[in-house]
Amino acid sequence: MSPKELQYVEDALGHEQFLKTQCQEAVNQLSDPALKNCVRQMMAKHQEIFSRFYNLV
């Protein structure tokens, strides 16, 4: 992997971590169970994407 490609993967990891954190904060503030479930699903998807990028390194 070239240094430029590694930088892209590192950036993607940071973005996915940020999105996962934002989802967690939203879950903590939501009271509607359906919305909480939806955001938890998004959080799980961001974790999955993070893991895929992490495994590239």
Summary of the structure (lengths in Angstrom):
residues: 57
radius of gyration: 13.7
end to end distance: 8.2
largest distance: 45.5
contacts: 136
relative contact order: 0.18
helix: 89%
strand: 0%
